[in-house]
Amino acid sequence: MLARLAEYYGVTTDYLCGLSDNPQGTSDRPILDATCEAIIAKLMGAPDDVVREAMDYVEYLTAKAERRMRQERKERDSLKRMADKVDAEKGEK
C-alpha cells in the first residue's frame, strides 16, 4: 500500500514516512522500496495491537533519525562557521 502511494505521488516511501527530505530518493531506492514492501506484507495479517506497536516503533526510529540528522547538521554548521572564521582571519593578515 505504501509503495503504491509513493508511486502515485512520484515520491519515495522514505519521503512518505518522513525518513527523508528528498522526495526523489537516492540510488538505493529499490532496496528501500523492497524493504518497505516486505514490512507491509508482514503486517498485513497482523492483529491491530501488533500493527500499532510496529507503528509506535517506526515513529520512535523516525524521531531518533531526525534527532541524529539535526545534531549532524548542527555540527556541520559549527564546523563551517569555524572554517569561515579561519578563512576571514587569514584574509585580514
Chimera marker file (.cmm) of the C-alpha trace (Angstrom):
<marker_set name="trace">
<marker id="1" x="0.000" y="0.000" z="0.000" r="1" g="1" b="0" radius="0.5"/>
<marker id="2" x="2.741" y="2.474" z="0.960" r="1" g="1" b="0" radius="0.5"/>
<marker id="3" x="4.695" y="1.646" z="-2.175" r="1" g="1" b="0" radius="0.5"/>
<marker id="4" x="1.597" y="2.301" z="-4.285" r="1" g="1" b="0" radius="0.5"/>
<marker id="5" x="1.070" y="5.694" z="-2.652" r="1" g="1" b="0" radius="0.5"/>
<marker id="6" x="4.707" y="6.580" z="-3.240" r="1" g="1" b="0" radius="0.5"/>
<marker id="7" x="4.437" y="5.538" z="-6.870" r="1" g="1" b="0" radius="0.5"/>
<marker id="8" x="1.193" y="7.502" z="-7.331" r="1" g="1" b="0" radius="0.5"/>
<marker id="9" x="2.692" y="10.691" z="-5.898" r="1" g="1" b="0" radius="0.5"/>
<marker id="10" x="6.068" y="10.163" z="-7.546" r="1" g="1" b="0" radius="0.5"/>
<marker id="11" x="7.984" y="10.114" z="-4.270" r="1" g="1" b="0" radius="0.5"/>
<marker id="12" x="9.819" y="7.522" z="-2.216" r="1" g="1" b="0" radius="0.5"/>
<marker id="13" x="8.350" y="5.566" z="0.655" r="1" g="1" b="0" radius="0.5"/>
<marker id="14" x="11.009" y="7.115" z="2.884" r="1" g="1" b="0" radius="0.5"/>
<marker id="15" x="9.690" y="10.553" z="1.952" r="1" g="1" b="0" radius="0.5"/>
<marker id="16" x="6.125" y="9.498" z="2.799" r="1" g="1" b="0" radius="0.5"/>
<marker id="17" x="7.303" y="8.089" z="6.134" r="1" g="1" b="0" radius="0.5"/>
<marker id="18" x="9.232" y="11.245" z="6.965" r="1" g="1" b="0" radius="0.5"/>
<marker id="19" x="12.583" y="9.472" z="6.864" r="1" g="1" b="0" radius="0.5"/>
<marker id="20" x="13.912" y="11.617" z="4.020" r="1" g="1" b="0" radius="0.5"/>
<marker id="21" x="13.649" y="15.225" z="2.942" r="1" g="1" b="0" radius="0.5"/>
<marker id="22" x="14.350" y="14.184" z="-0.645" r="1" g="1" b="0" radius="0.5"/>
<marker id="23" x="11.149" y="13.108" z="-2.433" r="1" g="1" b="0" radius="0.5"/>
<marker id="24" x="13.182" y="11.567" z="-5.268" r="1" g="1" b="0" radius="0.5"/>
<marker id="25" x="15.332" y="9.420" z="-3.009" r="1" g="1" b="0" radius="0.5"/>
<marker id="26" x="18.798" y="8.135" z="-3.715" r="1" g="1" b="0" radius="0.5"/>
<marker id="27" x="20.299" y="5.357" z="-5.775" r="1" g="1" b="0" radius="0.5"/>
<marker id="28" x="19.386" y="2.767" z="-3.118" r="1" g="1" b="0" radius="0.5"/>
<marker id="29" x="15.642" y="3.385" z="-3.598" r="1" g="1" b="0" radius="0.5"/>
<marker id="30" x="14.820" y="-0.124" z="-4.913" r="1" g="1" b="0" radius="0.5"/>
<marker id="31" x="16.322" y="-1.658" z="-1.771" r="1" g="1" b="0" radius="0.5"/>
<marker id="32" x="14.275" y="0.629" z="0.472" r="1" g="1" b="0" radius="0.5"/>
<marker id="33" x="11.096" y="0.041" z="-1.513" r="1" g="1" b="0" radius="0.5"/>
<marker id="34" x="11.598" y="-3.716" z="-1.293" r="1" g="1" b="0" radius="0.5"/>
<marker id="35" x="12.205" y="-3.438" z="2.445" r="1" g="1" b="0" radius="0.5"/>
<marker id="36" x="9.076" y="-1.346" z="2.961" r="1" g="1" b="0" radius="0.5"/>
<marker id="37" x="7.020" y="-3.752" z="0.901" r="1" g="1" b="0" radius="0.5"/>
<marker id="38" x="8.328" y="-6.688" z="2.952" r="1" g="1" b="0" radius="0.5"/>
<marker id="39" x="7.448" y="-4.919" z="6.201" r="1" g="1" b="0" radius="0.5"/>
<marker id="40" x="3.961" y="-4.096" z="4.955" r="1" g="1" b="0" radius="0.5"/>
<marker id="41" x="3.444" y="-7.680" z="3.777" r="1" g="1" b="0" radius="0.5"/>
<marker id="42" x="4.358" y="-8.992" z="7.223" r="1" g="1" b="0" radius="0.5"/>
<marker id="43" x="1.952" y="-6.580" z="8.918" r="1" g="1" b="0" radius="0.5"/>
<marker id="44" x="-0.994" y="-7.115" z="6.558" r="1" g="1" b="0" radius="0.5"/>
<marker id="45" x="-2.463" y="-10.004" z="8.535" r="1" g="1" b="0" radius="0.5"/>
<marker id="46" x="-1.177" y="-8.991" z="11.952" r="1" g="1" b="0" radius="0.5"/>
<marker id="47" x="-3.536" y="-8.142" z="14.807" r="1" g="1" b="0" radius="0.5"/>
<marker id="48" x="-4.288" y="-4.450" z="15.356" r="1" g="1" b="0" radius="0.5"/>
<marker id="49" x="-2.231" y="-4.266" z="18.547" r="1" g="1" b="0" radius="0.5"/>
<marker id="50" x="0.830" y="-5.585" z="16.724" r="1" g="1" b="0" radius="0.5"/>
<marker id="51" x="0.365" y="-3.050" z="13.919" r="1" g="1" b="0" radius="0.5"/>
<marker id="52" x="0.027" y="-0.236" z="16.492" r="1" g="1" b="0" radius="0.5"/>
<marker id="53" x="3.174" y="-1.422" z="18.263" r="1" g="1" b="0" radius="0.5"/>
<marker id="54" x="5.039" y="-1.550" z="14.950" r="1" g="1" b="0" radius="0.5"/>
<marker id="55" x="3.866" y="1.977" z="14.126" r="1" g="1" b="0" radius="0.5"/>
<marker id="56" x="4.983" y="3.201" z="17.548" r="1" g="1" b="0" radius="0.5"/>
<marker id="57" x="8.403" y="1.708" z="16.884" r="1" g="1" b="0" radius="0.5"/>
<marker id="58" x="8.580" y="3.301" z="13.423" r="1" g="1" b="0" radius="0.5"/>
<marker id="59" x="7.728" y="6.669" z="14.994" r="1" g="1" b="0" radius="0.5"/>
<marker id="60" x="10.439" y="6.130" z="17.617" r="1" g="1" b="0" radius="0.5"/>
<marker id="61" x="13.010" y="5.304" z="14.927" r="1" g="1" b="0" radius="0.5"/>
<marker id="62" x="11.926" y="8.283" z="12.838" r="1" g="1" b="0" radius="0.5"/>
<marker id="63" x="12.274" y="10.651" z="15.791" r="1" g="1" b="0" radius="0.5"/>
<marker id="64" x="15.679" y="9.156" z="16.591" r="1" g="1" b="0" radius="0.5"/>
<marker id="65" x="16.834" y="9.650" z="12.980" r="1" g="1" b="0" radius="0.5"/>
<marker id="66" x="15.551" y="13.233" z="12.984" r="1" g="1" b="0" radius="0.5"/>
<marker id="67" x="17.457" y="13.984" z="16.194" r="1" g="1" b="0" radius="0.5"/>
<marker id="68" x="20.607" y="12.488" z="14.695" r="1" g="1" b="0" radius="0.5"/>
<marker id="69" x="20.198" y="14.496" z="11.475" r="1" g="1" b="0" radius="0.5"/>
<marker id="70" x="19.634" y="17.721" z="13.448" r="1" g="1" b="0" radius="0.5"/>
<marker id="71" x="22.751" y="17.032" z="15.526" r="1" g="1" b="0" radius="0.5"/>
<marker id="72" x="24.822" y="16.271" z="12.424" r="1" g="1" b="0" radius="0.5"/>
<marker id="73" x="23.531" y="19.438" z="10.732" r="1" g="1" b="0" radius="0.5"/>
<marker id="74" x="24.358" y="21.444" z="13.852" r="1" g="1" b="0" radius="0.5"/>
<marker id="75" x="27.897" y="20.013" z="13.922" r="1" g="1" b="0" radius="0.5"/>
<marker id="76" x="28.378" y="20.699" z="10.183" r="1" g="1" b="0" radius="0.5"/>
<marker id="77" x="27.171" y="24.278" z="10.605" r="1" g="1" b="0" radius="0.5"/>
<marker id="78" x="29.511" y="24.774" z="13.551" r="1" g="1" b="0" radius="0.5"/>
<marker id="79" x="32.480" y="23.428" z="11.584" r="1" g="1" b="0" radius="0.5"/>
<marker id="80" x="31.600" y="25.653" z="8.631" r="1" g="1" b="0" radius="0.5"/>
<marker id="81" x="31.411" y="28.725" z="10.868" r="1" g="1" b="0" radius="0.5"/>
<marker id="82" x="34.813" y="27.846" z="12.338" r="1" g="1" b="0" radius="0.5"/>
<marker id="83" x="36.307" y="27.360" z="8.862" r="1" g="1" b="0" radius="0.5"/>
<marker id="84" x="34.791" y="30.645" z="7.666" r="1" g="1" b="0" radius="0.5"/>
<marker id="85" x="36.256" y="32.406" z="10.690" r="1" g="1" b="0" radius="0.5"/>
<marker id="86" x="39.712" y="30.970" z="9.997" r="1" g="1" b="0" radius="0.5"/>
<marker id="87" x="39.438" y="31.992" z="6.337" r="1" g="1" b="0" radius="0.5"/>
<marker id="88" x="38.374" y="35.504" z="7.346" r="1" g="1" b="0" radius="0.5"/>
<marker id="89" x="41.296" y="35.784" z="9.770" r="1" g="1" b="0" radius="0.5"/>
<marker id="90" x="43.723" y="34.665" z="7.050" r="1" g="1" b="0" radius="0.5"/>
<marker id="91" x="42.299" y="37.294" z="4.725" r="1" g="1" b="0" radius="0.5"/>
<marker id="92" x="42.895" y="40.040" z="7.285" r="1" g="1" b="0" radius="0.5"/>
<marker id="93" x="46.618" y="39.271" z="7.538" r="1" g="1" b="0" radius="0.5"/>
<link id1="1" id2="2" r="1" g="1" b="0" radius="0.2"/>
<link id1="2" id2="3" r="1" g="1" b="0" radius="0.2"/>
<link id1="3" id2="4" r="1" g="1" b="0" radius="0.2"/>
<link id1="4" id2="5" r="1" g="1" b="0" radius="0.2"/>
<link id1="5" id2="6" r="1" g="1" b="0" radius="0.2"/>
<link id1="6" id2="7" r="1" g="1" b="0" radius="0.2"/>
<link id1="7" id2="8" r="1" g="1" b="0" radius="0.2"/>
<link id1="8" id2="9" r="1" g="1" b="0" radius="0.2"/>
<link id1="9" id2="10" r="1" g="1" b="0" radius="0.2"/>
<link id1="10" id2="11" r="1" g="1" b="0" radius="0.2"/>
<link id1="11" id2="12" r="1" g="1" b="0" radius="0.2"/>
<link id1="12" id2="13" r="1" g="1" b="0" radius="0.2"/>
<link id1="13" id2="14" r="1" g="1" b="0" radius="0.2"/>
<link id1="14" id2="15" r="1" g="1" b="0" radius="0.2"/>
<link id1="15" id2="16" r="1" g="1" b="0" radius="0.2"/>
<link id1="16" id2="17" r="1" g="1" b="0" radius="0.2"/>
<link id1="17" id2="18" r="1" g="1" b="0" radius="0.2"/>
<link id1="18" id2="19" r="1" g="1" b="0" radius="0.2"/>
<link id1="19" id2="20" r="1" g="1" b="0" radius="0.2"/>
<link id1="20" id2="21" r="1" g="1" b="0" radius="0.2"/>
<link id1="21" id2="22" r="1" g="1" b="0" radius="0.2"/>
<link id1="22" id2="23" r="1" g="1" b="0" radius="0.2"/>
<link id1="23" id2="24" r="1" g="1" b="0" radius="0.2"/>
<link id1="24" id2="25" r="1" g="1" b="0" radius="0.2"/>
<link id1="25" id2="26" r="1" g="1" b="0" radius="0.2"/>
<link id1="26" id2="27" r="1" g="1" b="0" radius="0.2"/>
<link id1="27" id2="28" r="1" g="1" b="0" radius="0.2"/>
<link id1="28" id2="29" r="1" g="1" b="0" radius="0.2"/>
<link id1="29" id2="30" r="1" g="1" b="0" radius="0.2"/>
<link id1="30" id2="31" r="1" g="1" b="0" radius="0.2"/>
<link id1="31" id2="32" r="1" g="1" b="0" radius="0.2"/>
<link id1="32" id2="33" r="1" g="1" b="0" radius="0.2"/>
<link id1="33" id2="34" r="1" g="1" b="0" radius="0.2"/>
<link id1="34" id2="35" r="1" g="1" b="0" radius="0.2"/>
<link id1="35" id2="36" r="1" g="1" b="0" radius="0.2"/>
<link id1="36" id2="37" r="1" g="1" b="0" radius="0.2"/>
<link id1="37" id2="38" r="1" g="1" b="0" radius="0.2"/>
<link id1="38" id2="39" r="1" g="1" b="0" radius="0.2"/>
<link id1="39" id2="40" r="1" g="1" b="0" radius="0.2"/>
<link id1="40" id2="41" r="1" g="1" b="0" radius="0.2"/>
<link id1="41" id2="42" r="1" g="1" b="0" radius="0.2"/>
<link id1="42" id2="43" r="1" g="1" b="0" radius="0.2"/>
<link id1="43" id2="44" r="1" g="1" b="0" radius="0.2"/>
<link id1="44" id2="45" r="1" g="1" b="0" radius="0.2"/>
<link id1="45" id2="46" r="1" g="1" b="0" radius="0.2"/>
<link id1="46" id2="47" r="1" g="1" b="0" radius="0.2"/>
<link id1="47" id2="48" r="1" g="1" b="0" radius="0.2"/>
<link id1="48" id2="49" r="1" g="1" b="0" radius="0.2"/>
<link id1="49" id2="50" r="1" g="1" b="0" radius="0.2"/>
<link id1="50" id2="51" r="1" g="1" b="0" radius="0.2"/>
<link id1="51" id2="52" r="1" g="1" b="0" radius="0.2"/>
<link id1="52" id2="53" r="1" g="1" b="0" radius="0.2"/>
<link id1="53" id2="54" r="1" g="1" b="0" radius="0.2"/>
<link id1="54" id2="55" r="1" g="1" b="0" radius="0.2"/>
<link id1="55" id2="56" r="1" g="1" b="0" radius="0.2"/>
<link id1="56" id2="57" r="1" g="1" b="0" radius="0.2"/>
<link id1="57" id2="58" r="1" g="1" b="0" radius="0.2"/>
<link id1="58" id2="59" r="1" g="1" b="0" radius="0.2"/>
<link id1="59" id2="60" r="1" g="1" b="0" radius="0.2"/>
<link id1="60" id2="61" r="1" g="1" b="0" radius="0.2"/>
<link id1="61" id2="62" r="1" g="1" b="0" radius="0.2"/>
<link id1="62" id2="63" r="1" g="1" b="0" radius="0.2"/>
<link id1="63" id2="64" r="1" g="1" b="0" radius="0.2"/>
<link id1="64" id2="65" r="1" g="1" b="0" radius="0.2"/>
<link id1="65" id2="66" r="1" g="1" b="0" radius="0.2"/>
<link id1="66" id2="67" r="1" g="1" b="0" radius="0.2"/>
<link id1="67" id2="68" r="1" g="1" b="0" radius="0.2"/>
<link id1="68" id2="69" r="1" g="1" b="0" radius="0.2"/>
<link id1="69" id2="70" r="1" g="1" b="0" radius="0.2"/>
<link id1="70" id2="71" r="1" g="1" b="0" radius="0.2"/>
<link id1="71" id2="72" r="1" g="1" b="0" radius="0.2"/>
<link id1="72" id2="73" r="1" g="1" b="0" radius="0.2"/>
<link id1="73" id2="74" r="1" g="1" b="0" radius="0.2"/>
<link id1="74" id2="75" r="1" g="1" b="0" radius="0.2"/>
<link id1="75" id2="76" r="1" g="1" b="0" radius="0.2"/>
<link id1="76" id2="77" r="1" g="1" b="0" radius="0.2"/>
<link id1="77" id2="78" r="1" g="1" b="0" radius="0.2"/>
<link id1="78" id2="79" r="1" g="1" b="0" radius="0.2"/>
<link id1="79" id2="80" r="1" g="1" b="0" radius="0.2"/>
<link id1="80" id2="81" r="1" g="1" b="0" radius="0.2"/>
<link id1="81" id2="82" r="1" g="1" b="0" radius="0.2"/>
<link id1="82" id2="83" r="1" g="1" b="0" radius="0.2"/>
<link id1="83" id2="84" r="1" g="1" b="0" radius="0.2"/>
<link id1="84" id2="85" r="1" g="1" b="0" radius="0.2"/>
<link id1="85" id2="86" r="1" g="1" b="0" radius="0.2"/>
<link id1="86" id2="87" r="1" g="1" b="0" radius="0.2"/>
<link id1="87" id2="88" r="1" g="1" b="0" radius="0.2"/>
<link id1="88" id2="89" r="1" g="1" b="0" radius="0.2"/>
<link id1="89" id2="90" r="1" g="1" b="0" radius="0.2"/>
<link id1="90" id2="91" r="1" g="1" b="0" radius="0.2"/>
<link id1="91" id2="92" r="1" g="1" b="0" radius="0.2"/>
<link id1="92" id2="93" r="1" g="1" b="0" radius="0.2"/>
</marker_set>
